[in-house]
Amino acid sequence: MPGVKPEGVEINLEDDVLTVRGACAPEHRRERPAYWEYEVGNYERSFSVSGQIDRDRIAARMTNGVLTLTLPKTRPSQKRIAVKSE
């Protein structure tokens, strides 16, 4: 997310949809580049999240314009059921 500061990132999880938004303001310079590889602006992306994701342990980290989201899987439930004799 080039140009977005960590405080400009908003991440929401609603109804199994994870939405990532990033807002940045263009820098005002006197010079204009002859070529831009990308435009500076706002970002938004949405993802469907399955029931296998542990929503309480979702984490986000931003380093040098790279946003890293960690979506850990839930632990499979295992239970041993005892068989009683009559």
C-alpha positions as CSV (number, residue, x, y, z in Angstrom):
1,M,0.0,0.0,0.0
2,P,2.5,2.6,-1.2
3,G,1.9,6.0,0.4
4,V,-0.5,4.8,3.1
5,K,0.6,5.3,6.7
6,P,-0.4,2.8,9.3
7,E,-2.9,5.2,10.8
8,G,-4.6,5.5,7.3
9,V,-5.4,1.8,7.2
10,E,-8.8,0.5,8.3
11,I,-9.6,-3.2,8.5
12,N,-13.1,-4.5,9.3
13,L,-14.7,-7.9,9.5
14,E,-18.4,-8.1,9.1
15,D,-20.6,-11.0,8.0
16,D,-17.7,-13.1,6.9
17,V,-16.2,-10.3,4.7
18,L,-12.8,-8.8,5.6
19,T,-12.5,-5.3,4.1
20,V,-9.1,-3.5,3.9
21,R,-9.1,0.2,3.2
22,G,-6.2,2.6,2.9
23,A,-6.3,6.3,2.5
24,C,-3.4,8.6,1.5
25,A,-3.1,12.1,0.3
26,P,-0.9,12.9,-2.7
27,E,2.3,14.7,-2.0
28,H,2.4,18.2,-3.4
29,R,5.6,18.8,-5.3
30,R,6.7,21.4,-7.7
31,E,8.2,18.9,-10.1
32,R,6.0,16.4,-12.0
33,P,7.5,13.1,-13.0
34,A,7.5,12.2,-16.7
35,Y,6.2,8.7,-15.8
36,W,4.3,7.3,-12.9
37,E,4.3,3.5,-12.3
38,Y,1.1,3.8,-10.1
39,E,-1.3,6.6,-9.1
40,V,-1.4,7.7,-5.5
41,G,-4.8,7.4,-4.0
42,N,-7.1,5.3,-1.8
43,Y,-7.2,1.5,-1.7
44,E,-10.0,-0.9,-0.9
45,R,-10.2,-4.6,-1.2
46,S,-12.7,-7.2,0.3
47,F,-12.2,-10.9,0.9
48,S,-14.6,-13.7,2.0
49,V,-13.5,-15.4,5.2
50,S,-14.4,-19.0,5.8
51,G,-15.5,-20.5,9.0
52,Q,-12.1,-22.1,9.4
53,I,-10.5,-18.7,10.4
54,D,-10.2,-17.8,14.1
55,R,-11.6,-14.3,14.0
56,D,-10.3,-13.4,17.5
57,R,-6.7,-14.0,16.5
58,I,-6.6,-12.0,13.2
59,A,-3.6,-9.7,13.2
60,A,-2.2,-7.0,10.9
61,R,1.2,-5.4,10.6
62,M,2.5,-2.7,8.3
63,T,6.2,-2.3,7.4
64,N,7.5,0.0,4.7
65,G,4.2,0.2,2.9
66,V,3.6,-3.6,3.0
67,L,0.5,-4.7,4.9
68,T,0.7,-8.2,6.3
69,L,-2.5,-9.8,7.5
70,T,-2.4,-13.0,9.5
71,L,-5.5,-15.1,9.5
72,P,-4.9,-18.2,11.7
73,K,-7.0,-21.3,11.3
74,T,-9.2,-22.4,14.1
75,R,-8.0,-25.5,16.0
76,P,-9.9,-28.6,15.0
77,S,-12.2,-29.7,17.8
78,Q,-11.3,-33.2,18.9
79,K,-13.2,-35.0,21.6
80,R,-13.0,-38.6,22.6
81,I,-16.4,-40.0,23.4
82,A,-16.5,-42.9,25.9
83,V,-18.7,-45.8,25.2
84,K,-20.6,-47.0,28.3
85,S,-21.7,-50.6,28.8
86,E,-25.1,-51.4,30.2
